[in-house]
Amino acid sequence: MKKNIALLTGGTTGEWIVSVKSAATIAQNIDTDKYEVYKIMLTETGWFYEPADSVKIEVDKNDFSITVKGKKIVFDGVFIVIHGSPGEDGKLQGYFDMLGIPYTTCNALTSAITMNKGYTKAVVDGIKNLNVAKSLQLFKEEYNIADVKNQLKLPLFVKPNNGGSSIGMSKVKSFEELQSALDKAFNEDTQVLVEEFVEGREFSIGVFKSKGEIIVLPTTEVKTTNEFFDFDAKYTPGATEEITPGYMTDEEKSRVEQVVTAVYQKLNCRGIVRIDYFLEHGTGNFYFIEINTIPGQTATSFIPQQVAAMGMKLQDFYTQVLEETI
């Protein structure tokens, strides 16, 4: 008997369009012999199922059910593909925990912690072979710009502490640029992370669990003509060269796999995550950038590229994720 899966997309942030595109990829590649998929859109105005042959059907939030043609449909599990809030910050996970409905992502606590870049770095710091750039976490109402100038060396990255897709992020080369960069970041969040720039090659690597085993996907090396891998570089065709699998020596590959496996374990991750990192020029040292607990699944996103590079079909990949988490 098929399991009913709610494919939950949309969201309440600027990343909702990426979420919709990710959901389209997943919907096209879920095994419909095993799963009956209902795509549900979450917006600021409501939660709706919108079948092709009917008008919007509102979700009953009391038990996360829908009624289609007089028949009540409840869900065996939820494939959450909402980037940003409320999908990636633990809010939806807490809601589904209260209802007892399984879902494909990290739990509420892990999601909430990893949404905060500063807190995440504090947790993973200390993992063998993992380095973190020196940084300061600033709070909107009480920060002192002099602390940044006194404690950190240029150039700097300034970014909202919560959020994704590099929205509100800036690279600062002189302290004259710092205030405008902080204003831009604080426009997106009440907490901002300022960190020293690490000169190195940038990579992004997917990790998931199947049959209890943590599996590391082939990495993607990111080369951009932009100043850094910002929103335009991520979503403008031709602005970035993405090499999958990215080149690493055998030693680097083994060390990276050890580090990201340890990160997955220490943060108590579930489902698919993506970890961004630098390999520092000259030393090859691993520098942790951030973790995405609901990484993009658009046709051109890193995870589908990496699944293909592993020689796996997306349908088989999503089946493994669903079987492990739901």
C-alpha positions in Angstrom: 0.0 0.0 0.0 1.3 3.4 -0.9 2.3 5.9 1.8 0.9 9.4 1.7 3.7 11.9 1.6 3.1 15.7 2.0 5.7 17.6 0.0 5.8 20.8 1.9 7.2 23.9 0.0 6.9 27.7 -0.1 7.8 29.5 3.1 7.8 33.1 4.4 11.2 34.4 3.4 12.9 35.5 0.1 14.0 31.9 -0.4 10.5 30.7 -1.1 11.1 30.7 -4.9 14.1 28.3 -4.4 11.8 26.1 -2.3 9.2 25.9 -5.0 11.9 24.9 -7.6 13.3 22.3 -5.2 9.9 20.8 -4.7 9.4 20.5 -8.5 12.6 18.4 -8.8 11.6 16.2 -5.9 8.0 15.7 -7.2 9.4 14.6 -10.6 11.7 12.1 -9.0 9.8 10.4 -6.2 8.8 6.8 -6.8 5.1 7.0 -7.3 4.8 3.2 -7.1 5.6 3.6 -3.4 4.4 7.0 -2.5 1.3 9.1 -3.1 2.6 12.7 -3.1 0.6 15.8 -2.3 2.4 19.1 -2.8 1.4 21.6 -0.1 2.2 25.2 -0.3 2.9 27.2 2.8 2.6 31.0 2.6 2.0 33.9 5.0 -1.7 33.7 4.1 -2.2 30.0 4.6 -1.3 26.4 3.9 -2.9 24.9 0.8 -3.0 21.8 -1.3 -3.7 22.8 -4.9 -4.7 19.9 -7.1 -4.5 20.3 -10.9 -8.2 19.7 -11.3 -9.6 21.7 -8.4 -9.4 24.9 -6.4 -7.1 25.4 -3.4 -7.8 23.1 -0.5 -6.9 24.4 2.9 -4.9 22.2 5.3 -6.4 21.5 8.7 -3.6 22.5 11.0 -5.2 20.7 13.9 -3.9 17.3 12.6 -2.2 18.4 9.3 -4.8 16.7 7.1 -6.7 17.7 3.9 -10.1 16.7 2.6 -10.3 15.9 -1.1 -13.7 15.2 -2.7 -15.2 14.4 0.7 -12.3 12.0 1.7 -10.0 13.0 4.6 -6.3 12.4 3.8 -3.8 12.0 6.6 0.0 11.8 6.0 2.4 9.0 6.8 5.3 11.6 6.6 6.4 15.0 5.4 9.1 15.8 2.9 10.0 19.3 4.1 11.6 21.4 1.4 11.2 24.9 2.8 14.5 26.9 2.8 14.7 29.4 5.6 11.8 29.9 8.0 9.7 28.1 9.1 11.2 25.0 7.5 14.8 25.2 8.4 14.7 26.8 11.8 12.9 24.1 13.8 9.4 25.6 13.9 7.8 23.1 11.6 9.8 20.2 13.1 8.4 21.1 16.5 4.8 21.2 15.1 5.2 17.8 13.5 6.8 16.3 16.6 3.7 17.4 18.6 1.4 15.7 16.0 3.6 12.6 15.9 4.2 12.9 12.1 7.7 11.9 10.9 9.6 14.2 8.5 12.7 14.1 6.4 14.9 16.7 8.1 16.9 17.2 11.3 14.9 17.5 14.5 13.7 20.8 16.0 16.7 21.4 18.2 19.3 20.7 15.5 17.4 22.8 13.0 17.2 25.7 15.4 20.9 25.6 16.3 22.2 25.1 12.8 20.0 28.1 11.5 22.3 30.2 13.7 25.7 30.3 12.2 27.5 31.5 15.3 26.0 28.8 17.6 26.7 26.1 15.0 30.4 27.1 14.9 30.6 26.9 18.7 29.2 23.4 18.7 31.4 22.0 15.9 34.6 23.7 17.1 36.9 21.1 18.6 36.1 18.4 16.0 39.4 16.8 14.9 40.9 18.4 11.7 38.1 21.1 11.7 39.0 24.8 11.9 36.8 27.8 12.2 37.6 31.4 11.1 38.0 33.9 13.9 34.7 35.7 14.3 32.4 37.9 16.4 28.7 37.5 16.8 26.9 40.9 17.0 23.5 41.7 18.3 21.6 44.6 16.7 20.8 46.7 19.8 24.1 46.4 21.6 27.1 45.9 19.3 30.2 48.1 19.3 31.9 48.5 15.9 35.2 49.3 17.7 35.2 45.7 18.9 35.3 44.5 15.3 38.1 46.8 14.4 40.1 45.9 17.5 39.7 42.1 17.4 39.4 41.1 13.7 41.7 41.5 10.7 40.7 42.6 7.2 39.3 41.4 4.9 36.0 40.3 6.6 32.8 38.6 5.7 29.7 40.1 7.2 26.5 38.0 7.1 23.1 37.6 8.8 23.5 34.9 11.5 20.2 33.3 10.4 19.3 32.8 6.8 20.5 31.4 3.6 21.3 31.9 -0.1 23.9 34.5 0.9 21.2 37.2 1.2 22.5 40.3 3.1 26.1 39.1 2.9 29.1 41.3 2.1 32.8 41.1 1.8 34.5 44.1 3.6 38.0 45.1 2.5 38.3 48.3 4.5 36.8 49.5 7.8 35.1 52.4 5.9 32.9 49.7 4.3 32.0 48.0 7.6 29.0 50.1 8.8 27.1 49.8 5.5 27.8 46.0 5.4 26.5 45.7 9.0 23.4 47.8 8.1 22.7 45.5 5.1 23.1 42.3 7.3 21.0 43.7 10.2 18.3 44.5 7.7 17.9 40.7 7.4 18.4 39.6 11.0 18.9 40.9 14.5 22.2 38.9 14.8 25.1 39.3 12.5 28.3 37.2 12.2 31.5 39.0 11.3 34.4 36.7 10.5 37.9 36.9 9.1 38.4 35.9 5.5 40.0 32.5 4.8 42.0 32.4 1.5 41.2 29.0 0.0 39.3 26.8 -2.4 35.6 26.6 -1.6 33.6 23.4 -1.6 30.2 22.1 -0.8 29.4 18.5 0.1 26.2 16.6 0.7 25.8 14.1 3.5 22.9 11.8 4.3 22.0 8.6 6.1 20.7 5.4 4.6 20.1 2.1 6.5 21.8 3.7 9.5 25.0 4.5 7.7 26.3 8.0 7.1 27.0 8.5 3.4 29.2 11.3 2.1 28.4 12.4 -1.5 31.1 13.5 -4.0 32.1 17.2 -3.3 31.5 20.2 -5.5 34.2 22.8 -6.0 32.8 26.3 -6.4 34.7 28.9 -8.6 33.1 32.2 -9.1 34.0 35.4 -11.0 32.1 37.4 -8.3 33.9 38.6 -5.2 32.5 35.7 -3.3 29.8 33.0 -3.7 26.9 35.5 -3.2 23.2 35.3 -4.2 23.9 36.4 -7.8 26.7 33.9 -8.1 24.4 31.1 -6.8 21.5 31.8 -9.0 22.8 33.6 -12.1 23.7 31.2 -15.0 27.3 31.4 -15.9 28.4 33.4 -12.9 29.9 30.3 -11.2 31.8 27.3 -12.3 30.7 24.2 -10.3 33.0 21.2 -10.6 31.5 17.9 -9.4 33.3 15.9 -8.2 35.7 18.6 -7.2 39.4 17.7 -7.1 41.0 16.8 -3.8 44.0 14.6 -3.1 43.3 11.2 -1.6 44.5 12.6 1.8 42.2 15.6 1.6 39.2 13.4 0.5 39.7 11.1 3.4 40.1 13.9 5.9 37.1 15.9 4.6 34.9 12.8 4.8 36.1 12.2 8.4 35.3 15.8 9.3 31.9 16.1 7.7 30.8 12.7 9.1 31.8 14.0 12.6 29.8 17.2 12.0 26.8 15.2 11.0 27.1 13.0 14.1 27.9 15.9 16.6 24.9 18.0 15.4 22.7 14.9 15.5 21.6 15.4 11.9 18.9 13.5 10.0 18.1 13.4 6.3 20.0 15.4 3.7 22.4 18.1 4.8 25.1 20.1 2.9 28.3 21.3 4.5 30.2 24.2 3.0 34.0 24.5 3.6 37.3 25.9 2.5 40.6 24.2 2.0 43.1 26.9 2.9 45.7 27.8 0.3 49.1 26.6 1.3 48.1 24.4 4.2 45.0 22.5 2.9 43.4 23.0 6.3 39.7 22.4 6.5 37.7 25.5 7.5 34.0 25.1 8.3 31.8 27.7 6.7 28.2 26.5 7.5 25.7 23.7 7.3 22.4 23.7 5.4 19.9 21.3 6.8 17.5 21.7 3.9 19.8 22.1 0.9 18.5 23.1 -2.5 17.1 20.4 -4.7 16.6 22.4 -7.9 17.7 20.8 -11.2 21.1 22.7 -11.0 21.6 22.5 -7.2 24.7 20.8 -5.7 22.9 17.8 -4.2 21.4 16.5 -7.5 24.8 17.1 -9.2 26.5 15.1 -6.5 24.0 12.3 -6.6 24.5 12.0 -10.3 28.3 12.0 -9.8 27.9 9.1 -7.4 26.2 7.2 -10.2 22.8 7.1 -8.3 19.4 8.0 -9.7 17.6 10.8 -7.9 14.6 8.5 -7.5 16.7 5.9 -5.6 18.2 8.7 -3.6 14.9 10.2 -2.5 13.6 6.7 -1.7 16.6 6.0 0.6 16.0 9.4 2.4 12.2 8.6 2.8 12.8 5.1 4.0 15.4 6.3 6.5 13.4 9.2 8.0 9.8 8.1 7.4 
